[in-house]
Amino acid sequence: MLSSCVTYDFKNSKNEYFGGAISPGLHMRYKAMHTFTEKLPLLEPEEEVSLIGNSTRNSMHTGAIMGLTAEIDGMIDAYRAVIKN
């Protein structure tokens, strides 16, 4: 089962928790594209996606999966920047 949300936890090397963030998960992103538009289909994630979609379906997969991947990478980079300061 895919999670509905992605959670980020900011902890230090002593395992002290400072807070975090909650963001829509992959399943929720697909469901939102379907629910809040008139014609986009409800899709299930695919294992392989290209960086540039060449159809509506492929573009939805690229946006959902690559978008989430970029978000996760961005959060990790942002947390690392806080640790360095």
Beta strands, then each sheet from edge to edge (+ up, - down):
strand 1: 5-11
strand 2: 17-24
sheet 1: 1+ 2-
end
